[in-house]
Amino acid sequence: MKIARVVGSTISTIKDPKVANTKLLICQDTDPAGKQDIGKPYVAIDLVDAGTGDLVLTCHGSAARQTPLTKETPVDAVIMAVIDHLELDKKIVFRKHA
């Protein structure tokens, strides 16, 4: 799993039928505190109704294809959770605003 921020979305009207009814979001991995971007952005299938600006947990590779929605699909990344807060060294470093 990786911590990432949703930085945008993409729409594809023509795609593999196995992922036809999925939402595609653009993610950017972050440091453990969710503050600094790391690496290049990538597209992930959204399983939890995340949105732009949300800090999320993503899963990659064959593990991304272990959910009922993504089983046996051409998927390499999924958003599997929206983060409510992050705690590092007993300090809250991120808290989602309501």
OpenMM code with the backbone's topology and positions (N, CA, C; nanometers):
from openmm import Vec3, app, unit

residues = "MET LYS ILE ALA ARG VAL VAL GLY SER THR ILE SER THR ILE LYS ASP PRO LYS VAL ALA ASN THR LYS LEU LEU ILE CYS GLN ASP THR ASP PRO ALA GLY LYS GLN ASP ILE GLY LYS PRO TYR VAL ALA ILE ASP LEU VAL ASP ALA GLY THR GLY ASP LEU VAL LEU THR CYS HIS GLY SER ALA ALA ARG GLN THR PRO LEU THR LYS GLU THR PRO VAL ASP ALA VAL ILE MET ALA VAL ILE ASP HIS LEU GLU LEU ASP LYS LYS ILE VAL PHE ARG LYS HIS ALA".split()
positions = [
    Vec3(0.0843, -0.1182, 0.0000),
    Vec3(0.0000, 0.0000, 0.0000),
    Vec3(0.0883, 0.1239, 0.0000),
    Vec3(0.0333, 0.2300, -0.0592),
    Vec3(0.1022, 0.3580, -0.0624),
    Vec3(0.0053, 0.4683, -0.0225),
    Vec3(0.0606, 0.5752, 0.0372),
    Vec3(-0.0183, 0.6937, 0.0675),
    Vec3(-0.0080, 0.7855, -0.0533),
    Vec3(-0.1229, 0.8343, -0.1000),
    Vec3(-0.1248, 0.9208, -0.2177),
    Vec3(-0.2314, 1.0282, -0.2011),
    Vec3(-0.2183, 1.1338, -0.2799),
    Vec3(-0.3197, 1.2382, -0.2848),
    Vec3(-0.3857, 1.2327, -0.4222),
    Vec3(-0.5178, 1.2446, -0.4250),
    Vec3(-0.5895, 1.2511, -0.5521),
    Vec3(-0.5703, 1.3930, -0.6064),
    Vec3(-0.5095, 1.4020, -0.7237),
    Vec3(-0.4784, 1.5331, -0.7811),
    Vec3(-0.5658, 1.5670, -0.9016),
    Vec3(-0.6487, 1.4741, -0.9436),
    Vec3(-0.7347, 1.5021, -1.0574),
    Vec3(-0.8139, 1.3791, -1.0974),
    Vec3(-0.8836, 1.3917, -1.2081),
    Vec3(-0.9629, 1.2800, -1.2590),
    Vec3(-0.9456, 1.2730, -1.4099),
    Vec3(-0.9854, 1.1618, -1.4639),
    Vec3(-0.9816, 1.1456, -1.6083),
    Vec3(-1.1070, 1.0712, -1.6516),
    Vec3(-1.1529, 1.1012, -1.7688),
    Vec3(-1.2716, 1.0351, -1.8227),
    Vec3(-1.2330, 0.9635, -1.9507),
    Vec3(-1.2774, 0.8399, -1.9612),
    Vec3(-1.2532, 0.7604, -2.0802),
    Vec3(-1.3860, 0.6994, -2.1225),
    Vec3(-1.4353, 0.7396, -2.2377),
    Vec3(-1.5637, 0.6870, -2.2838),
    Vec3(-1.5483, 0.5506, -2.3500),
    Vec3(-1.4280, 0.5186, -2.3942),
    Vec3(-1.4017, 0.3880, -2.4536),
    Vec3(-1.2943, 0.3200, -2.3701),
    Vec3(-1.3301, 0.2082, -2.3058),
    Vec3(-1.2336, 0.1334, -2.2258),
    Vec3(-1.2735, -0.0129, -2.2208),
    Vec3(-1.1829, -0.0933, -2.1689),
    Vec3(-1.2075, -0.2364, -2.1576),
    Vec3(-1.3410, -0.2590, -2.0860),
    Vec3(-1.4259, -0.3485, -2.1365),
    Vec3(-1.5563, -0.3733, -2.0734),
    Vec3(-1.5474, -0.4137, -1.9261),
    Vec3(-1.4369, -0.4752, -1.8852),
    Vec3(-1.4228, -0.5178, -1.7450),
    Vec3(-1.4093, -0.3996, -1.6488),
    Vec3(-1.3742, -0.2825, -1.7004),
    Vec3(-1.3631, -0.1634, -1.6152),
    Vec3(-1.4564, -0.0514, -1.6639),
    Vec3(-1.5609, -0.0897, -1.7347),
    Vec3(-1.6503, 0.0070, -1.7984),
    Vec3(-1.7203, 0.0997, -1.6996),
    Vec3(-1.7574, 0.0534, -1.5844),
    Vec3(-1.8331, 0.1360, -1.4900),
    Vec3(-1.7490, 0.1810, -1.3716),
    Vec3(-1.6245, 0.2179, -1.3967),
    Vec3(-1.5352, 0.2587, -1.2887),
    Vec3(-1.4961, 0.4053, -1.3037),
    Vec3(-1.4635, 0.4664, -1.1896),
    Vec3(-1.4153, 0.6041, -1.1881),
    Vec3(-1.2630, 0.6005, -1.1860),
    Vec3(-1.2004, 0.6789, -1.2736),
    Vec3(-1.0550, 0.6839, -1.2842),
    Vec3(-1.0045, 0.8148, -1.2246),
    Vec3(-0.9169, 0.8050, -1.1251),
    Vec3(-0.8622, 0.9239, -1.0612),
    Vec3(-0.7109, 0.9276, -1.0771),
    Vec3(-0.6564, 1.0487, -1.0853),
    Vec3(-0.5124, 1.0666, -1.0969),
    Vec3(-0.4568, 1.0850, -0.9560),
    Vec3(-0.3582, 1.0031, -0.9207),
    Vec3(-0.2998, 1.0031, -0.7870),
    Vec3(-0.1524, 1.0416, -0.7921),
    Vec3(-0.1061, 1.0978, -0.6819),
    Vec3(0.0345, 1.1340, -0.6660),
    Vec3(0.0793, 1.0806, -0.5307),
    Vec3(0.1769, 0.9885, -0.5291),
    Vec3(0.2277, 0.9372, -0.4025),
    Vec3(0.2838, 1.0513, -0.3190),
    Vec3(0.2764, 1.0359, -0.1858),
    Vec3(0.3265, 1.1378, -0.0942),
    Vec3(0.4213, 1.0747, 0.0079),
    Vec3(0.4853, 1.1605, 0.0856),
    Vec3(0.5658, 1.1128, 0.1981),
    Vec3(0.4712, 1.0579, 0.3053),
    Vec3(0.5238, 0.9951, 0.4117),
    Vec3(0.4362, 0.9360, 0.5138),
    Vec3(0.3425, 1.0346, 0.5825),
    Vec3(0.3771, 1.1633, 0.5824),
    Vec3(0.2908, 1.2638, 0.6446),
    Vec3(0.1871, 1.3189, 0.5475),
    Vec3(0.1934, 1.2777, 0.4215),
    Vec3(0.0980, 1.3245, 0.3223),
    Vec3(0.1222, 1.4669, 0.2774),
    Vec3(0.2438, 1.5170, 0.2951),
    Vec3(0.2721, 1.6574, 0.2651),
    Vec3(0.3526, 1.6791, 0.1372),
    Vec3(0.4492, 1.5933, 0.1086),
    Vec3(0.5370, 1.6148, -0.0066),
    Vec3(0.5129, 1.5091, -0.1132),
    Vec3(0.4980, 1.5546, -0.2388),
    Vec3(0.4768, 1.4623, -0.3503),
    Vec3(0.6037, 1.3835, -0.3795),
    Vec3(0.5829, 1.2577, -0.4201),
    Vec3(0.6938, 1.1686, -0.4548),
    Vec3(0.6602, 1.1022, -0.5883),
    Vec3(0.7558, 1.0974, -0.6787),
    Vec3(0.7384, 1.0257, -0.8040),
    Vec3(0.6426, 1.0914, -0.9008),
    Vec3(0.6000, 1.0109, -0.9978),
    Vec3(0.5131, 1.0588, -1.1047),
    Vec3(0.3673, 1.0247, -1.0758),
    Vec3(0.2747, 1.1078, -1.1227),
    Vec3(0.1326, 1.0761, -1.1070),
    Vec3(0.0940, 0.9500, -1.1851),
    Vec3(-0.0121, 0.8856, -1.1424),
    Vec3(-0.0629, 0.7661, -1.2083),
    Vec3(-0.2142, 0.7622, -1.1940),
    Vec3(-0.2774, 0.6807, -1.2743),
    Vec3(-0.4230, 0.6656, -1.2710),
    Vec3(-0.4581, 0.5409, -1.1911),
    Vec3(-0.5592, 0.5532, -1.1059),
    Vec3(-0.6060, 0.4402, -1.0250),
    Vec3(-0.7579, 0.4303, -1.0344),
    Vec3(-0.8068, 0.3084, -1.0272),
    Vec3(-0.9515, 0.2835, -1.0202),
    Vec3(-0.9972, 0.3183, -0.8783),
    Vec3(-1.1019, 0.3982, -0.8676),
    Vec3(-1.1540, 0.4399, -0.7372),
    Vec3(-1.2596, 0.3414, -0.6886),
    Vec3(-1.2337, 0.2765, -0.5755),
    Vec3(-1.3283, 0.1806, -0.5185),
    Vec3(-1.4102, 0.2397, -0.4042),
    Vec3(-1.3750, 0.3619, -0.3582),
    Vec3(-1.4337, 0.4139, -0.2343),
    Vec3(-1.4923, 0.5549, -0.2470),
    Vec3(-1.5165, 0.6012, -0.3681),
    Vec3(-1.5744, 0.7332, -0.3918),
    Vec3(-1.4867, 0.8462, -0.3375),
    Vec3(-1.3571, 0.8378, -0.3633),
    Vec3(-1.2633, 0.9446, -0.3271),
    Vec3(-1.2821, 1.0614, -0.4227),
    Vec3(-1.2209, 1.1733, -0.3879),
    Vec3(-1.2308, 1.2907, -0.4738),
    Vec3(-1.1014, 1.3692, -0.4742),
    Vec3(-1.0920, 1.4656, -0.5631),
    Vec3(-0.9729, 1.5478, -0.5745),
    Vec3(-0.9410, 1.6126, -0.4400),
    Vec3(-0.8150, 1.6033, -0.4005),
    Vec3(-0.7688, 1.6581, -0.2734),
    Vec3(-0.7641, 1.5569, -0.1610),
    Vec3(-0.8352, 1.4450, -0.1741),
    Vec3(-0.8347, 1.3437, -0.0686),
    Vec3(-0.6996, 1.2760, -0.0581),
    Vec3(-0.6600, 1.2437, 0.0645),
    Vec3(-0.5444, 1.1594, 0.0896),
    Vec3(-0.5975, 1.0168, 0.0974),
    Vec3(-0.5362, 0.9258, 0.0229),
    Vec3(-0.5908, 0.7907, 0.0075),
    Vec3(-0.4829, 0.6849, 0.0238),
    Vec3(-0.5264, 0.5610, 0.0425),
    Vec3(-0.4382, 0.4450, 0.0367),
    Vec3(-0.4594, 0.3784, -0.0980),
    Vec3(-0.3498, 0.3497, -0.1651),
    Vec3(-0.3590, 0.2822, -0.2942),
    Vec3(-0.2891, 0.1475, -0.2858),
    Vec3(-0.3304, 0.0586, -0.3700),
    Vec3(-0.2726, -0.0743, -0.3796),
    Vec3(-0.2337, -0.0955, -0.5249),
    Vec3(-0.1228, -0.1667, -0.5482),
    Vec3(-0.0670, -0.1755, -0.6828),
    Vec3(-0.0357, -0.3190, -0.7234),
    Vec3(-0.0201, -0.3375, -0.8537),
    Vec3(0.0192, -0.4673, -0.9078),
    Vec3(-0.0889, -0.5720, -0.8909),
    Vec3(-0.0473, -0.6961, -0.8706),
    Vec3(-0.1451, -0.8053, -0.8609),
    Vec3(-0.2382, -0.7879, -0.7415),
    Vec3(-0.1942, -0.7216, -0.6355),
    Vec3(-0.2810, -0.6969, -0.5201),
    Vec3(-0.3987, -0.6070, -0.5575),
    Vec3(-0.3815, -0.5225, -0.6572),
    Vec3(-0.4899, -0.4347, -0.7019),
    Vec3(-0.6025, -0.5132, -0.7681),
    Vec3(-0.5740, -0.6339, -0.8077),
    Vec3(-0.6738, -0.7170, -0.8751),
    Vec3(-0.7364, -0.8198, -0.7806),
    Vec3(-0.7304, -0.7965, -0.6507),
    Vec3(-0.7835, -0.8912, -0.5536),
    Vec3(-0.9182, -0.8493, -0.4953),
    Vec3(-0.9794, -0.7439, -0.5467),
    Vec3(-1.1104, -0.7024, -0.4972),
    Vec3(-1.2191, -0.7609, -0.5878),
    Vec3(-1.3407, -0.7711, -0.5392),
    Vec3(-1.4484, -0.8233, -0.6248),
    Vec3(-1.4671, -0.7419, -0.7535),
    Vec3(-1.4486, -0.6110, -0.7461),
    Vec3(-1.4677, -0.5256, -0.8631),
    Vec3(-1.3525, -0.5363, -0.9638),
    Vec3(-1.2315, -0.5638, -0.9153),
    Vec3(-1.1147, -0.5620, -1.0045),
    Vec3(-1.0592, -0.6999, -1.0378),
    Vec3(-1.1196, -0.8044, -0.9846),
    Vec3(-1.0705, -0.9406, -1.0105),
    Vec3(-1.0698, -0.9690, -1.1610),
    Vec3(-0.9563, -1.0178, -1.2091),
    Vec3(-0.9374, -1.0533, -1.3502),
    Vec3(-0.9608, -0.9348, -1.4439),
    Vec3(-0.9151, -0.8166, -1.4033),
    Vec3(-0.9266, -0.6975, -1.4877),
    Vec3(-0.7870, -0.6428, -1.5189),
    Vec3(-0.7750, -0.5607, -1.6216),
    Vec3(-0.6463, -0.5005, -1.6566),
    Vec3(-0.6174, -0.3774, -1.5701),
    Vec3(-0.6025, -0.3990, -1.4392),
    Vec3(-0.5854, -0.2905, -1.3431),
    Vec3(-0.4511, -0.3050, -1.2735),
    Vec3(-0.3805, -0.1925, -1.2577),
    Vec3(-0.2521, -0.1938, -1.1888),
    Vec3(-0.2530, -0.1124, -1.0602),
    Vec3(-0.3546, -0.0271, -1.0404),
    Vec3(-0.3625, 0.0547, -0.9193),
    Vec3(-0.5087, 0.0786, -0.8828),
    Vec3(-0.5379, 0.0685, -0.7524),
    Vec3(-0.6723, 0.0970, -0.7027),
    Vec3(-0.6630, 0.1861, -0.5801),
    Vec3(-0.7656, 0.2684, -0.5624),
    Vec3(-0.7810, 0.3436, -0.4382),
    Vec3(-0.8728, 0.2598, -0.3519),
    Vec3(-0.8220, 0.2176, -0.2349),
    Vec3(-0.8979, 0.1264, -0.1507),
    Vec3(-0.9431, 0.1870, -0.0189),
    Vec3(-0.8967, 0.3097, 0.0132),
    Vec3(-0.9387, 0.3752, 0.1371),
    Vec3(-0.9121, 0.5245, 0.1276),
    Vec3(-0.9988, 0.6026, 0.1923),
    Vec3(-0.9759, 0.7457, 0.2106),
    Vec3(-0.9250, 0.7631, 0.3531),
    Vec3(-0.8145, 0.8341, 0.3686),
    Vec3(-0.7514, 0.8508, 0.4997),
    Vec3(-0.8208, 0.9623, 0.5773),
    Vec3(-0.8603, 0.9325, 0.7019),
    Vec3(-0.9206, 1.0319, 0.7902),
    Vec3(-0.8130, 1.1093, 0.8662),
    Vec3(-0.7133, 1.0368, 0.9162),
    Vec3(-0.6004, 1.1040, 0.9803),
    Vec3(-0.4783, 1.0139, 0.9779),
    Vec3(-0.3616, 1.0783, 0.9879),
    Vec3(-0.2342, 1.0068, 0.9931),
    Vec3(-0.1651, 1.0410, 1.1244),
    Vec3(-0.1103, 0.9409, 1.1891),
    Vec3(-0.0355, 0.9619, 1.3120),
    Vec3(0.1057, 0.9076, 1.2931),
    Vec3(0.2068, 0.9923, 1.3177),
    Vec3(0.3472, 0.9531, 1.3117),
    Vec3(0.4137, 0.9920, 1.4424),
    Vec3(0.4853, 0.8992, 1.5021),
    Vec3(0.5540, 0.9264, 1.6293),
    Vec3(0.4606, 0.9887, 1.7329),
    Vec3(0.3415, 0.9336, 1.7422),
    Vec3(0.2400, 0.9752, 1.8391),
    Vec3(0.1902, 1.1180, 1.8179),
    Vec3(0.2088, 1.1719, 1.6964),
    Vec3(0.1585, 1.3046, 1.6638),
    Vec3(0.0696, 1.2944, 1.5402),
    Vec3(-0.0453, 1.3600, 1.5437),
    Vec3(-0.1326, 1.3660, 1.4268),
    Vec3(-0.0692, 1.4618, 1.3267),
    Vec3(-0.0330, 1.4100, 1.2096),
    Vec3(0.0318, 1.4927, 1.1070),
    Vec3(-0.0643, 1.5287, 0.9944),
    Vec3(-0.1793, 1.4621, 0.9909),
    Vec3(-0.2815, 1.4933, 0.8912),
    Vec3(-0.4166, 1.4595, 0.9507),
    Vec3(-0.5133, 1.5483, 0.9298),
    Vec3(-0.6515, 1.5232, 0.9681),
    Vec3(-0.7395, 1.5773, 0.8560),
    Vec3(-0.8278, 1.4908, 0.8063),
    Vec3(-0.9196, 1.5307, 0.7000),
    Vec3(-1.0194, 1.6314, 0.7544),
    Vec3(-1.0393, 1.7391, 0.6796),
    Vec3(-1.1379, 1.8397, 0.7195),
    Vec3(-1.2756, 1.7955, 0.6752),
    Vec3(-1.3742, 1.8155, 0.7577),
    Vec3(-1.5121, 1.7755, 0.7259),
    Vec3(-1.5743, 1.8636, 0.6225),
] * unit.nanometer
topology = app.Topology()
chain = topology.addChain("A")
for resn in residues:
    res = topology.addResidue(resn, chain)
    for name in ("N", "CA", "C"):
        topology.addAtom(name, app.Element.getBySymbol(name[0]), res)
